[in-house]
């Protein structure tokens, strides 16, 4: 597989799932750092959804490949790289910065 880079958006097979986890094959944004992505056989991702909930503070609205979507930071998870498929897009710098802020607010100090 080609280099897996932070803020790349790729297809990922999220099945099987349990409970309220997001399921099926869907786009995900890689949030793990490039240093880890080069050596580990896992990546940390946030799935994307086309079901928009603008009032949810755990979601970040973005446009991916010309389609309105939300990054579900509340559904962050670590996946085996074998679950990943083709690259779809990459977050723009402004969206990447907004995602870093959101993840820091949610999971930081």
N, C-alpha and C positions, 0 to 999 in steps of 0.2 A: 504494500500500500504506500502511496506517496506520503510525503511529510504531512503529519497532522499538526495543524497550527492553531494557536489560540484565536478564537473568534471566527474560525471557519464554520460554515454551516453545511452539514452533511446529512444524508439520509441515515437513519438508524432503526434497527429492528428492536423495539422495546419489549416485545413479547418473549417469554410469559411475564405477566404482571400479577400483582396481588392487590386486593382492596381498591383504593382510589388512585393508584398509580396510573399515569398516562400510558396508553397501550398503542399497539400497532406500529407499523413502519411510518415514521414521521421525521421531519427535519429536527435537528438538534444543533445547538451552538456549543462548540468546545470552549470551556472556561478554564481548564487546567493550563498551567504555564508550559511554554514550549520546552523548557528544560526537562520537565517531567514527561511530556509527550514523546520526547526522543528516546527515553530509556524504559518507560513502563509499558506494559501491555494492556493498560487501561487508560481511559480518559474520563475526565469529569465534564458533564454536559448539562445544559438546561434544554428541555424540549420546547418546541414551538407549537403553537396552536392557532387555528384560524377562527376559533370561537373567542371573540373579543370581549373583554371585561375591563373597560377603561378605568373603572372606579377601583379595581383591585390594586392595592399598593404593592403586591408581590409580582405583578406582571409589568412588562415593558413593551410598549407598542413599537414595532419596527416594520419596515417594508423589505421583504425578501423575494428576490427574483420578480419584482413588480407586484407582489401580493401583500396586502396588509395582514400582519400576524402579531402575535404576542409571544415574548419569551417568558416561559413559566419558571421564574426563579424559585418558586415554592416547590417545584418538582425536580430540583437538582439531584443528580445521581451519577454514580461512577459505573462505566460500562467497559466491557472487554472491547478492544479495538476490532475484534472479529464481528461485532454487531454493526460496525459502520460501513456505509456504502459511499457512493459518489459525492463529491463536493458539489453543492448547489450554488453557494454564494459566500460572501464574507461580510461581517458586520462593518459598517462605516465607522470611522474613528469616533464620531459623536455618539453613536449608539453603543460602541464598546465602552466608552467612558461612562455613559449612563448605566450600563450593566454593572460595571465595577462598583459604582457608587451604591447601586441597589443591593448587590451581594454583600458589600461591606455593612450597609445598614441592617440587613437581615441576619448576617452570620458573624459580623465583626464584634468588637468590644461593645 
